[in-house]
Amino acid sequence: MQFFRGVPALSQMSSVLTIGNFDGVHQGHRALLRRLTEKAREVALPATVLSFEPNPREFFNPDEAPARLSSLREKLTLLAECKVDRVYVCRFNQAFASLTAQAFIEQILVRGLSVRHLLIGDDFRFGKGRAGDFAMLRQAGIDHRFTVEAMSTHAVGDERASSSAVRNALAGGDLNRAASLLGRPYCIAGRVMHGKKLGRTLGFPTANLALKHTTLPLSGVFAVTVSGLAAGDVQGAASLGVRPTVADGLKPVLEVHLLDFDRNIYGSHVTVNFLRKLRDEQKYASLDLLKEQIARDVADVRAYFASPVAAAH
């Protein structure tokens, strides 16, 4: 898959295109991407995604923007798994936000990406003030000789697959529901970095992951598996949050105690897959009480992985 920052002034190749944030690349996104790649193969053109950084809601209202489900790197990995050929990521800034719907069509779709077939969600809006809609795109297609197709809502069971629905499931600790909407367990990827070694002092050494964002869709203590360290996944107990007992402040940290695994992994890029929530974060009166709780958490994680429920994952 090819990745480009920004859109060229004049494209050298036509495209079959879809547009969106694709946060989390959930089941609804995957249904749309399957149709995208199918159409692209039919007409022998690259299956192309146009996305934005930051998310427009982060630009317009950063204090109230929803927690991200995936970093840019995670999103690109997931898009590649869906057989996308090209991804263009536009910097969403004031200049881009000021583009009228007509300018977006002419500069981005027609000249920049030379769209020949455009596939969008049924609620897609674009341009300054969200003035552009499906009807405008259909007329633009007639004027500029490209076709436009709208994808209807994709449901998982009786629920519409959406990034908001995934966030709600994660916030409620319902990791099974989140996994159903995503088509995979929710995960966070990152590089293992040096921490304060408190876990080692307490007898439970942890791998600490650098987090890209400070607002996260879930927190607490979890049973997880970690990919990227061995031939198979490594089981672990993870804590995600602000560590209230040790007063680390408001910056969240992801720490994973790997079960029956002892190897130097600093600098490794790994993926943590969240399978079961055990409990919320809690502040303890002393480190001894915290240590006792961690021991119980690790025992609960071992019991989970020994159960038939874990085998189903």
Residue pairs with C-beta under 8 A, 6 or more apart in sequence:
1 76
1 79
1 80
1 84
1 85
1 86
1 87
2 85
2 86
2 87
3 76
3 86
3 87
3 89
4 86
4 87
4 88
4 89
5 88
5 89
5 91
6 88
6 89
6 90
6 91
7 50
7 88
7 90
7 107
7 108
7 112
7 113
8 112
9 111
9 112
10 111
10 112
11 111
11 112
11 113
11 114
13 45
13 46
13 114
14 45
14 114
14 115
14 116
15 45
15 46
15 48
15 86
15 113
15 114
15 115
15 116
16 36
16 39
16 40
16 43
16 45
16 46
16 47
16 48
16 115
16 116
16 117
16 119
17 48
17 49
17 50
17 109
17 113
17 115
17 117
17 118
17 119
18 32
18 33
18 36
18 48
18 49
18 50
18 118
18 119
18 120
19 49
19 50
19 51
19 118
19 120
19 124
19 126
20 29
20 32
20 49
20 50
20 51
20 120
20 121
20 124
21 51
21 52
21 55
21 56
21 163
22 29
22 49
22 51
22 75
22 78
22 79
23 55
23 68
23 69
23 70
23 75
23 163
24 69
24 70
24 75
24 163
24 166
24 182
25 33
25 70
25 75
25 78
25 79
25 82
25 182
26 69
26 161
26 162
26 163
26 165
26 166
26 181
26 182
26 183
27 154
27 156
27 161
27 180
27 181
27 182
27 183
28 121
28 153
28 154
28 160
28 161
28 162
29 82
29 161
30 82
30 183
31 151
31 154
31 161
32 119
32 121
32 151
32 154
33 47
33 49
33 79
33 82
33 83
33 84
34 82
35 119
35 149
35 151
36 47
36 49
36 84
36 119
37 47
37 82
37 83
37 84
39 47
39 117
39 119
39 149
40 46
40 47
40 48
40 85
41 47
43 116
43 117
45 116
45 117
46 85
46 86
47 83
47 84
47 85
47 86
48 84
48 85
48 86
48 87
48 88
48 113
49 79
49 84
49 86
49 87
49 88
50 87
50 88
50 90
50 108
50 113
51 75
51 87
51 88
51 89
51 90
52 89
52 90
52 91
52 92
52 96
53 72
53 89
53 90
53 91
53 92
54 92
55 65
55 68
55 92
56 92
56 97
57 64
57 65
57 66
58 65
59 92
59 93
59 97
60 97
65 215
66 163
66 164
66 167
66 217
67 167
67 213
67 215
67 216
67 217
68 212
68 213
68 215
68 217
69 163
69 166
69 167
69 170
69 186
69 217
70 78
71 189
71 212
71 213
72 89
72 212
73 189
73 212
74 187
74 188
74 189
76 87
77 189
79 87
88 113
90 96
90 108
97 128
98 128
99 107
99 108
99 127
99 128
100 127
100 128
100 131
101 126
101 127
101 128
101 131
101 132
101 136
102 127
102 132
103 127
104 126
104 127
104 132
105 132
105 136
105 137
105 140
105 144
109 115
109 118
109 140
109 144
109 146
110 140
110 144
110 146
115 146
116 145
116 146
116 147
117 146
117 147
117 148
117 149
118 137
118 141
118 146
118 147
118 148
118 149
119 149
119 150
119 151
120 134
120 137
120 148
120 149
120 150
120 151
121 150
121 151
122 134
122 150
122 151
122 152
122 153
124 133
124 134
124 150
125 131
125 132
125 133
126 132
134 148
134 150
137 148
138 148
140 146
140 148
141 147
141 148
153 160
153 161
154 160
154 161
155 161
156 180
156 181
157 180
159 165
159 181
161 181
162 181
165 181
166 178
166 181
166 182
166 186
166 217
167 217
169 175
169 177
169 178
169 181
170 178
170 186
170 217
170 218
171 217
171 218
173 218
173 220
173 277
175 185
175 186
175 222
175 274
175 275
175 276
175 277
178 185
178 186
179 185
179 186
185 273
185 274
185 275
185 313
186 217
186 218
186 273
186 274
187 271
187 272
187 273
187 274
188 209
188 211
188 240
188 254
188 271
188 272
188 274
189 269
189 270
189 271
189 272
190 209
190 210
190 211
190 212
190 254
190 269
190 270
190 272
191 209
191 210
191 267
191 268
191 269
191 270
192 207
192 208
192 209
192 265
192 266
192 267
192 268
192 269
192 270
193 208
193 209
193 210
193 266
194 208
194 266
195 206
195 208
195 253
195 255
197 205
198 246
199 205
199 206
199 255
199 257
199 294
200 206
202 287
202 290
202 291
202 294
203 291
204 257
204 291
204 294
204 295
204 298
205 257
206 239
206 255
206 256
206 257
207 226
207 236
207 255
207 256
207 257
207 258
207 265
207 270
208 253
208 254
208 255
209 254
209 255
209 256
209 270
209 272
211 252
211 253
211 254
214 250
214 251
214 252
216 240
216 252
218 240
218 274
218 277
219 240
219 241
219 242
219 252
219 280
219 281
220 239
220 240
220 241
220 277
220 278
220 279
220 280
220 281
221 237
221 238
221 239
221 240
221 277
221 278
221 279
221 280
221 281
221 297
222 237
222 238
222 239
222 240
222 274
222 275
222 276
222 277
222 278
223 235
223 236
223 237
223 238
223 275
223 276
223 278
223 300
223 301
223 304
223 305
223 310
224 235
224 236
224 237
224 238
224 256
224 272
224 273
224 274
224 275
225 233
225 234
225 235
225 236
225 272
225 273
225 275
226 233
226 234
226 235
226 236
226 256
226 258
226 270
226 271
226 272
226 273
227 233
227 270
227 271
227 273
228 268
228 269
228 270
228 271
229 258
229 261
229 263
229 265
229 268
229 270
230 261
233 273
234 258
234 259
234 261
235 258
235 259
235 260
235 301
235 305
236 256
236 257
236 258
236 259
236 261
236 272
236 301
237 256
237 257
237 259
237 278
237 294
237 297
237 298
237 300
237 301
238 254
238 255
238 256
238 257
238 272
238 274
239 253
239 254
239 255
239 256
239 281
240 252
240 253
240 254
240 255
241 252
241 253
241 281
242 248
242 249
242 250
242 251
242 252
242 253
242 281
243 253
243 281
244 281
244 282
244 283
245 282
245 283
245 284
245 287
245 290
246 287
246 290
254 272
256 272
257 294
257 298
259 298
259 301
259 302
259 305
275 304
275 310
275 313
276 304
276 309
276 310
278 297
278 300
278 301
278 304
279 297
282 293
284 290
284 293
304 310
